[in-house]
């Protein structure tokens, strides 16, 4: 009983020393804070969020395809090209109206030889026309409005929205993976810290034994050989404590790496060992594969394949569009006068109906349907693996609970055995080697308690992730 009280005093003094160290500038880092910092720093999460933002722009871009397209057309060019056209002049007959015939006839008189004599004529001089292009400007507006596209625009918008939803789920998946890594790193640090406490308690235990044996040797009650044996064990314990201290520092450095902090900050943070000892509760809902982001992604993949099938169908349905344009032209010169200086407008409708594709349509549709079936089979197959993973995580959690219970029981037994062994050694009825064995058993039992509690904590984390309830 006195020895157990001694161990409690050792642990309290160790915790007090750690608290004093914390007061000197070492900050206690909680698990939730570590997760928050890691989520904020992780580059894969930032990339997923940017992808989500990009797909949002794609959705808006596809939606705009249903709105009118207005285009401004501007053309301005200068050319030195020119051309000329000459028309020879001469006498032109004059026509008079013949009431009997009801039409215009040439004013001529027939001759006996069959020829005609022109009674009246008009003289037309030679005409010489020159065409110069010079500077010509053409400008206008063109408007195109889709009326019916066979569902192409709707399918494209739906595909973009599904892609954005998948990006959102991918953010959650990445966050879950980061949280699992942080939990593992944090538990590694907790384990290293508690192992340091165990190593220090074991060292203090041997230090007390050294003082006891040294006193006994000086009074002739023990052989000096016993003191040398204790010293060897004490040296090993000091090395073990140093290794535990180094392990704790490396574990904190790993945490700093995940949180995006400089590794030099590792010595300025501390972890809360109580985290590993708290009982975590699975939410009332048992969860399942349907809540997992991986399952949601596979379901979205099926929806995407279905929309792709609709998009393929739209390529072979009629397309109708309305268009209109207004054009103004200015420039050119003909016979010394401006050739173009006016505007014009036009409106029309375009109908495109695929008639014969030589099997292209049917083969593409079959391909799209098979792709949808493949996505469905993939989801069903991986869903079975996810259910198997959930069953495995539940089994591991049960095993970890039993390991903790056994480890605690073994620790209580090892503590009692250590108390009895110490009492027997102090009375001189037990060998030093047996007392060493009792101390080693106690140290191993204490380490097993630490290890089993950390493994239990991580078993909860893995089950929460497997059932889609980590966040």
Backbone torsions as a table, in degrees:
resi	resn	phi	psi	omega
1	UNK	NA	-41.5	177.8
2	UNK	-62.4	-35.5	-177.5
3	UNK	-70.4	-39.7	176.8
4	UNK	-61.9	-38.7	177.0
5	UNK	-62.9	-37.4	177.8
6	UNK	-63.1	-42.0	179.0
7	UNK	-64.0	-39.2	178.5
8	UNK	-63.3	-40.1	178.2
9	UNK	-64.0	-37.0	177.7
10	UNK	-62.7	-48.1	-179.2
11	UNK	-63.5	-40.2	179.1
12	UNK	-65.4	-39.9	179.3
13	UNK	-67.4	-35.6	177.5
14	UNK	-65.6	-47.3	178.0
15	UNK	-62.2	-36.1	178.4
16	UNK	-65.3	-40.3	178.0
17	UNK	-63.8	-41.2	178.5
18	UNK	-65.1	-38.0	178.6
19	UNK	-65.1	-39.3	177.0
20	UNK	-64.6	-38.0	177.3
21	UNK	-64.1	-40.3	178.1
22	UNK	-62.2	-39.3	-179.7
23	UNK	-66.1	-22.5	-178.9
24	UNK	-83.3	3.6	177.5
25	UNK	128.6	1.5	177.8
26	UNK	-90.4	121.7	-176.3
27	UNK	-91.7	134.4	175.8
28	UNK	-79.2	119.6	-178.2
29	UNK	-97.9	114.6	178.1
30	UNK	-77.8	160.2	179.0
31	UNK	-63.8	-41.6	-179.7
32	UNK	-63.4	-38.0	177.9
33	UNK	-67.7	-39.5	177.6
34	UNK	-62.5	-41.6	178.0
35	UNK	-63.7	-43.1	-178.9
36	UNK	-61.5	-45.1	-180.0
37	UNK	-66.4	-40.0	-179.6
38	UNK	-66.8	-40.9	178.9
39	UNK	-65.3	-36.6	-179.8
40	UNK	-72.3	-29.0	-176.2
41	UNK	-90.0	-32.0	-169.2
42	UNK	-55.7	125.3	-176.5
43	UNK	-73.1	-31.5	178.9
44	UNK	-64.5	-36.1	177.5
45	UNK	-67.9	-42.3	178.1
46	UNK	-61.3	-39.5	178.6
47	UNK	-64.6	-41.4	179.1
48	UNK	-64.5	-38.1	179.1
49	UNK	-67.8	-37.7	176.6
50	UNK	-66.3	-37.3	177.1
51	UNK	-64.9	-39.3	176.5
52	UNK	-61.5	-42.8	178.8
53	UNK	-64.5	-41.8	179.9
54	UNK	-62.2	-43.4	-179.4
55	UNK	-67.3	-27.6	174.5
56	UNK	-63.7	-39.1	175.7
57	UNK	-66.0	-36.8	178.0
58	UNK	-63.3	-39.4	178.3
59	UNK	-59.4	-47.8	179.9
60	UNK	-63.4	-36.2	-179.8
61	UNK	-65.9	-42.4	179.5
62	UNK	-68.4	-35.4	178.2
63	UNK	-63.7	-32.5	-178.0
64	UNK	-67.6	-14.8	-179.9
65	UNK	-67.2	-17.3	178.9
66	UNK	-86.2	-6.6	-180.0
67	UNK	-93.1	161.4	179.1
68	UNK	-62.4	148.2	174.6
69	UNK	-105.2	120.9	179.9
70	UNK	-113.6	124.4	-177.4
71	UNK	-123.0	139.3	175.5
72	UNK	-100.8	125.1	-179.1
73	UNK	-111.5	122.9	179.6
74	UNK	-132.8	128.9	177.1
75	UNK	-137.3	130.1	177.8
76	UNK	-143.4	122.0	178.9
77	UNK	-144.6	156.3	-179.7
78	UNK	-122.6	135.2	-179.8
79	UNK	-139.3	141.3	176.6
80	UNK	-90.7	4.1	-179.4
81	UNK	-64.6	144.7	178.6
82	UNK	-148.9	163.1	179.3
83	UNK	-152.7	160.9	179.9
84	UNK	-138.0	152.7	179.8
85	UNK	-136.4	120.7	-179.6
86	UNK	-106.7	135.1	177.9
87	UNK	-122.8	120.7	-178.5
88	UNK	-71.4	139.1	178.6
89	UNK	-84.5	-172.0	-179.9
90	UNK	156.9	-172.4	179.1
91	UNK	-87.0	131.6	179.7
92	UNK	-114.5	129.5	180.0
93	UNK	-64.2	152.0	178.1
94	UNK	-103.9	132.0	-178.5
95	UNK	-97.1	141.3	175.2
96	UNK	-120.8	156.5	-177.3
97	UNK	-85.1	124.1	178.0
98	UNK	-99.3	111.8	-176.1
99	UNK	-66.6	-33.0	-178.6
100	UNK	-66.9	-41.3	179.8
101	UNK	-85.1	-20.6	-178.4
102	UNK	70.0	31.3	179.6
103	UNK	-154.6	168.6	177.3
104	UNK	-82.0	135.1	178.6
105	UNK	-130.5	150.9	179.7
106	UNK	-66.2	142.0	180.0
107	UNK	-82.7	83.6	-178.8
108	UNK	-135.4	161.5	177.4
109	UNK	-119.5	124.5	179.9
110	UNK	-67.7	144.3	178.2
111	UNK	-106.1	163.5	-178.0
112	UNK	-63.5	-29.4	-178.6
113	UNK	-85.4	6.2	177.4
114	UNK	93.6	-5.0	178.8
115	UNK	-87.0	178.2	-179.3
116	UNK	-124.3	143.2	174.5
117	UNK	-108.7	125.5	-179.5
118	UNK	-76.8	119.8	-180.0
119	UNK	-80.5	-39.3	179.0
120	UNK	-137.6	145.7	177.6
121	UNK	-150.8	162.5	177.0
122	UNK	-119.8	144.7	-178.3
123	UNK	-96.0	128.3	175.7
124	UNK	-114.0	121.1	-179.0
125	UNK	-72.7	166.5	175.5
126	UNK	-64.2	141.7	179.6
127	UNK	-116.1	131.6	177.7
128	UNK	-125.6	107.1	-178.1
129	UNK	-105.4	135.0	178.2
130	UNK	-117.4	134.1	178.4
131	UNK	-112.5	125.3	177.1
132	UNK	-125.5	129.2	-179.0
133	UNK	-75.7	-47.4	-177.4
134	UNK	49.8	-129.3	-178.4
135	UNK	-99.5	124.8	179.2
136	UNK	-123.6	131.1	179.7
137	UNK	-120.4	131.7	176.0
138	UNK	-131.5	126.3	179.2
139	UNK	-140.9	151.9	179.9
140	UNK	-175.1	173.6	176.9
141	UNK	-117.9	138.7	177.7
142	UNK	-125.5	131.8	-178.9
143	UNK	-121.4	128.8	177.2
144	UNK	-126.0	126.4	-179.1
145	UNK	-123.1	113.2	175.4
146	UNK	-65.5	135.5	178.0
147	UNK	-106.4	-45.3	178.3
148	UNK	-147.0	125.9	-178.6
149	UNK	-120.1	15.0	179.5
150	UNK	73.9	17.0	-178.9
151	UNK	88.8	6.9	-176.7
152	UNK	-63.5	-46.3	-176.9
153	UNK	-64.7	-44.6	179.8
154	UNK	-61.5	-43.9	179.9
155	UNK	-64.4	-40.3	179.6
156	UNK	-65.3	-40.9	178.1
157	UNK	-64.4	-43.6	179.6
158	UNK	-62.9	-39.8	178.9
159	UNK	-64.7	-41.1	178.7
160	UNK	-65.4	-39.5	179.1
161	UNK	-67.1	-39.4	176.9
162	UNK	-64.2	-40.1	176.7
163	UNK	-60.8	-38.9	177.8
164	UNK	-67.5	-39.3	177.2
165	UNK	-64.1	-38.6	177.5
166	UNK	-65.0	-37.2	177.4
167	UNK	-64.4	-38.0	177.7
168	UNK	-64.5	-43.1	178.6
169	UNK	-66.2	-34.8	179.6
170	UNK	-65.7	-32.7	175.2
171	UNK	-61.4	-46.3	180.0
172	UNK	-62.9	-40.9	179.6
173	UNK	-62.0	-44.8	179.2
174	UNK	-64.1	-39.8	178.1
175	UNK	-63.1	-40.4	177.7
176	UNK	-60.8	-42.5	-179.6
177	UNK	-65.4	-37.9	178.5
178	UNK	-66.1	-42.7	-179.6
179	UNK	-61.5	-42.0	178.4
180	UNK	-61.7	-43.5	179.3
181	UNK	-63.3	-40.4	179.5
182	UNK	-66.6	-42.2	178.2
183	UNK	-59.9	-43.0	179.5
184	UNK	-64.5	-43.5	-180.0
185	UNK	-67.0	-39.7	-179.7
186	UNK	-66.2	-42.8	177.9
187	UNK	-66.2	-31.2	175.9
188	UNK	-64.9	-40.1	177.9
189	UNK	-68.6	-41.4	177.6
190	UNK	-61.3	-45.4	179.0
191	UNK	-59.4	-45.9	-178.6
192	UNK	-63.4	-39.3	179.7
193	UNK	-65.9	-45.3	-178.9
194	UNK	-70.6	-31.9	174.4
195	UNK	-65.0	-33.8	176.0
196	UNK	-64.8	-41.0	178.8
197	UNK	-63.6	-41.4	177.7
198	UNK	-63.7	-44.1	-179.3
199	UNK	-63.4	-39.3	179.5
200	UNK	-68.6	-38.6	177.2
201	UNK	-63.6	-41.4	178.6
202	UNK	-64.5	-39.9	178.5
203	UNK	-65.0	-43.4	178.3
204	UNK	-63.2	-36.4	177.6
205	UNK	-61.4	-44.8	179.6
206	UNK	-70.6	-33.7	178.0
207	UNK	-63.6	-42.0	177.1
208	UNK	-63.8	-40.6	178.8
209	UNK	-63.8	-37.9	179.5
210	UNK	-62.8	-42.7	179.4
211	UNK	-64.6	-39.8	179.7
212	UNK	-65.1	-46.7	-178.2
213	UNK	-68.1	-38.9	179.7
214	UNK	-60.9	-42.1	178.5
215	UNK	-65.5	-39.8	179.8
216	UNK	-66.7	-36.4	179.1
217	UNK	-66.4	-42.7	-179.1
218	UNK	-65.3	-26.7	178.5
219	UNK	-95.7	5.2	176.0
220	UNK	77.5	17.6	-179.0
221	UNK	-92.9	-18.8	179.2
222	UNK	-132.7	156.0	175.9
223	UNK	-77.9	149.9	178.9
224	UNK	-64.8	-23.4	178.8
225	UNK	-61.4	-34.8	177.7
226	UNK	-63.3	-38.2	179.8
227	UNK	-65.6	-38.1	178.5
228	UNK	-65.4	-38.7	178.2
229	UNK	-63.8	-41.1	178.2
230	UNK	-64.9	-38.7	-179.7
231	UNK	-63.3	-39.3	177.9
232	UNK	-62.0	-46.0	178.1
233	UNK	-62.9	-36.9	179.9
234	UNK	-65.8	-39.7	177.4
235	UNK	-63.4	-41.7	178.4
236	UNK	-64.1	-38.5	179.8
237	UNK	-67.0	-38.1	177.7
238	UNK	-64.2	-41.0	177.1
239	UNK	-64.5	-41.2	178.3
240	UNK	-62.8	-38.6	178.1
241	UNK	-65.2	-40.2	179.5
242	UNK	-65.2	-41.1	177.7
243	UNK	-63.9	-39.8	178.5
244	UNK	-64.8	-39.0	178.6
245	UNK	-64.8	-42.8	177.7
246	UNK	-64.7	-39.2	178.1
247	UNK	-62.9	-39.0	178.4
248	UNK	-65.1	-40.0	178.7
249	UNK	-64.9	-43.1	179.1
250	UNK	-64.7	-37.2	178.8
251	UNK	-64.5	-39.9	177.6
252	UNK	-69.2	-33.6	176.2
253	UNK	-64.1	-39.4	176.7
254	UNK	-62.8	-39.3	176.2
255	UNK	-62.9	-42.3	178.5
256	UNK	-60.7	-39.7	178.6
257	UNK	-61.0	-44.3	-179.4
258	UNK	-67.8	-30.5	-177.3
259	UNK	-90.5	-3.5	179.5
260	UNK	78.7	21.5	178.8
261	UNK	-97.3	152.3	175.1
262	UNK	-59.0	143.0	-178.4
263	UNK	-64.5	-24.3	179.4
264	UNK	-67.2	-15.9	179.7
265	UNK	-80.6	-4.3	-175.8
266	UNK	-60.3	-36.7	-178.0
267	UNK	-73.2	-8.9	-177.1
268	UNK	-101.2	2.0	179.6
269	UNK	-120.9	154.9	179.0
270	UNK	-135.2	156.1	179.6
271	UNK	-111.0	158.8	-178.3
272	UNK	-93.6	108.0	-177.3
273	UNK	-69.1	-18.1	179.2
274	UNK	-64.6	-24.3	-177.9
275	UNK	-55.2	-41.2	-177.5
276	UNK	-73.7	-17.2	-175.2
277	UNK	-100.0	-3.4	-179.7
278	UNK	-83.7	146.8	179.7
279	UNK	-85.9	118.6	179.0
280	UNK	-90.7	146.5	-175.7
281	UNK	-116.3	127.2	173.9
282	UNK	-70.9	135.7	178.4
283	UNK	-53.2	155.6	-176.8
284	UNK	-56.1	-37.3	175.8
285	UNK	-73.4	128.5	-178.4
286	UNK	-70.3	-17.1	180.0
287	UNK	72.2	-171.9	-179.6
288	UNK	170.6	-174.0	-175.9
289	UNK	-64.7	-27.6	-176.6
290	UNK	-64.7	-23.6	-179.6
291	UNK	-88.1	-12.3	-176.5
292	UNK	-75.5	139.5	179.2
293	UNK	-62.2	-30.7	178.7
294	UNK	-63.4	-40.8	179.7
295	UNK	-68.1	-40.4	178.9
296	UNK	-62.7	-40.2	178.6
297	UNK	-62.6	-41.7	179.1
298	UNK	-66.0	-36.7	177.5
299	UNK	-66.8	-40.7	177.7
300	UNK	-65.4	-30.7	177.7
301	UNK	-65.3	-36.2	176.2
302	UNK	-66.3	-45.6	178.3
303	UNK	-59.6	-38.6	179.4
304	UNK	-64.2	-40.9	178.3
305	UNK	-64.9	-36.8	178.4
306	UNK	-66.3	-40.4	177.5
307	UNK	-69.1	-32.9	177.2
308	UNK	-65.8	-34.5	175.5
309	UNK	-62.6	-44.3	177.7
310	UNK	-63.7	-37.3	179.1
311	UNK	-65.7	-38.0	178.3
312	UNK	-66.3	-41.0	177.8
313	UNK	-60.6	-37.9	-176.1
314	UNK	-64.4	-24.2	179.5
315	UNK	-66.3	-19.3	-175.1
316	UNK	-116.2	15.6	174.3
317	UNK	-104.4	159.7	-179.4
318	UNK	-59.6	146.0	175.3
319	UNK	-122.1	129.6	-178.2
320	UNK	-125.7	133.5	178.7
321	UNK	-142.7	145.7	177.6
322	UNK	-106.2	136.7	179.1
323	UNK	-135.6	157.3	176.8
324	UNK	-156.3	155.1	-178.7
325	UNK	-152.4	152.7	174.3
326	UNK	-128.9	126.8	-174.7
327	UNK	-129.2	138.8	174.9
328	UNK	-124.5	134.3	-180.0
329	UNK	-126.0	142.3	-179.7
330	UNK	-149.5	131.7	176.7
331	UNK	136.6	-179.8	-178.4
332	UNK	79.3	161.3	-179.1
333	UNK	-146.7	129.6	178.3
334	UNK	-130.0	120.0	179.9
335	UNK	55.5	39.2	175.7
336	UNK	82.3	0.8	179.8
337	UNK	-120.3	151.6	-179.3
338	UNK	-61.4	132.2	-176.0
339	UNK	-84.0	-44.5	-175.3
340	UNK	-120.3	128.9	174.5
341	UNK	-166.3	63.1	-178.8
342	UNK	-158.3	169.3	178.7
343	UNK	-119.7	165.9	179.8
344	UNK	-150.5	157.1	178.6
345	UNK	-131.8	155.0	179.5
346	UNK	-150.3	153.1	177.9
347	UNK	-145.9	146.1	-178.2
348	UNK	-165.3	177.9	179.4
349	UNK	-133.7	140.0	-179.1
350	UNK	-114.8	128.1	177.2
351	UNK	-124.6	123.8	179.6
352	UNK	-120.3	119.5	-177.5
353	UNK	-125.2	110.1	176.4
354	UNK	-64.7	132.4	-178.2
355	UNK	-110.1	-51.0	-175.6
356	UNK	-135.5	123.6	-178.4
357	UNK	-120.1	3.1	177.2
358	UNK	56.0	43.1	175.4
359	UNK	88.9	-4.9	-178.9
360	UNK	-62.8	-44.7	-176.9
361	UNK	-61.3	-51.6	-176.8
362	UNK	-64.0	-38.6	-178.7
363	UNK	-70.0	-39.0	178.4
364	UNK	-67.7	-37.6	178.0
365	UNK	-66.5	-41.2	177.3
366	UNK	-62.8	-40.6	179.3
367	UNK	-62.3	-43.3	179.4
368	UNK	-65.5	-38.1	178.3
369	UNK	-66.4	-41.6	178.6
370	UNK	-63.8	-38.0	178.3
371	UNK	-61.6	-39.7	177.6
372	UNK	-65.7	-40.7	178.7
373	UNK	-65.1	-38.8	178.9
374	UNK	-63.0	-43.4	179.2
375	UNK	-62.0	-38.6	179.2
376	UNK	-67.0	-43.2	178.8
377	UNK	-65.6	-37.0	178.9
378	UNK	-63.4	-42.3	179.1
379	UNK	-63.7	-44.4	-179.2
380	UNK	-62.8	-39.8	-179.0
381	UNK	-66.6	-46.2	-178.2
382	UNK	-73.1	-26.3	175.6
383	UNK	-63.7	-39.0	177.0
384	UNK	-63.1	-40.7	177.8
385	UNK	-65.6	-36.5	177.6
386	UNK	-65.6	-40.6	177.4
387	UNK	-63.8	-38.1	177.2
388	UNK	-64.4	-38.9	178.4
389	UNK	-64.1	-40.5	178.5
390	UNK	-61.9	-45.0	178.9
391	UNK	-61.4	-40.4	179.4
392	UNK	-65.3	-42.3	180.0
393	UNK	-64.3	-38.8	177.9
394	UNK	-65.1	-39.8	178.4
395	UNK	-64.5	-43.6	179.5
396	UNK	-64.3	-36.9	178.0
397	UNK	-63.9	-43.9	177.5
398	UNK	-61.2	-42.9	179.5
399	UNK	-63.0	-40.1	-179.9
400	UNK	-65.5	-38.1	175.9
401	UNK	-60.0	-43.4	179.9
402	UNK	-67.8	-38.3	179.1
403	UNK	-64.2	-38.8	178.5
404	UNK	-64.7	-44.8	-179.7
405	UNK	-61.8	-43.5	-180.0
406	UNK	-67.2	-40.5	-179.7
407	UNK	-63.3	-41.4	178.1
408	UNK	-64.4	-42.3	179.4
409	UNK	-63.8	-42.5	179.7
410	UNK	-65.1	-37.2	179.3
411	UNK	-65.2	-42.8	178.7
412	UNK	-61.8	-41.0	179.8
413	UNK	-67.9	-40.9	179.6
414	UNK	-66.5	-35.5	177.6
415	UNK	-66.1	-42.6	178.7
416	UNK	-66.7	-40.5	177.9
417	UNK	-63.2	-38.9	178.5
418	UNK	-65.0	-41.0	179.0
419	UNK	-62.3	-45.2	-179.7
420	UNK	-66.0	-42.5	-178.8
421	UNK	-63.7	-40.6	179.2
422	UNK	-65.0	-43.2	179.6
423	UNK	-62.3	-42.2	-179.9
424	UNK	-66.4	-39.3	180.0
425	UNK	-67.3	-40.0	179.7
426	UNK	-63.3	-31.2	179.9
427	UNK	-84.9	-6.7	177.1
428	UNK	82.8	17.6	-178.9
429	UNK	-107.4	8.1	178.6
430	UNK	-137.6	144.2	-179.8
431	UNK	-73.2	155.4	178.7
432	UNK	-63.3	-36.0	-179.5
433	UNK	-63.6	-36.6	177.8
434	UNK	-67.3	-38.0	177.3
435	UNK	-65.3	-39.1	175.9
436	UNK	-60.0	-42.4	179.4
437	UNK	-62.4	-39.7	179.0
438	UNK	-64.5	-39.9	178.0
439	UNK	-65.3	-41.7	179.9
440	UNK	-64.9	-39.8	177.4
441	UNK	-63.0	-39.6	178.7
442	UNK	-63.7	-45.2	-179.8
443	UNK	-62.4	-42.6	179.1
444	UNK	-64.9	-40.5	179.6
445	UNK	-65.7	-41.1	178.4
446	UNK	-63.7	-41.1	178.6
447	UNK	-65.3	-37.6	178.7
448	UNK	-64.9	-36.4	176.4
449	UNK	-62.3	-45.6	179.1
450	UNK	-60.9	-48.6	-177.3
451	UNK	-63.1	-43.7	-177.1
452	UNK	-67.5	-36.9	178.6
453	UNK	-66.6	-40.8	178.5
454	UNK	-65.7	-41.6	178.7
455	UNK	-65.3	-35.5	177.0
456	UNK	-64.1	-42.7	178.7
457	UNK	-60.1	-45.5	-179.1
458	UNK	-69.4	-29.5	176.9
459	UNK	-64.5	-38.7	174.9
460	UNK	-62.3	-45.1	-179.5
461	UNK	-59.0	-44.6	-178.4
462	UNK	-66.8	-36.6	178.7
463	UNK	-68.5	-40.4	178.2
464	UNK	-62.6	-40.5	177.9
465	UNK	-68.1	-40.3	-178.8
466	UNK	-65.2	-30.2	-179.3
467	UNK	-96.9	6.2	177.0
468	UNK	71.3	28.3	-177.3
469	UNK	-123.1	23.1	-177.2
470	UNK	-68.4	-32.4	179.6
471	UNK	-127.6	NA	NA
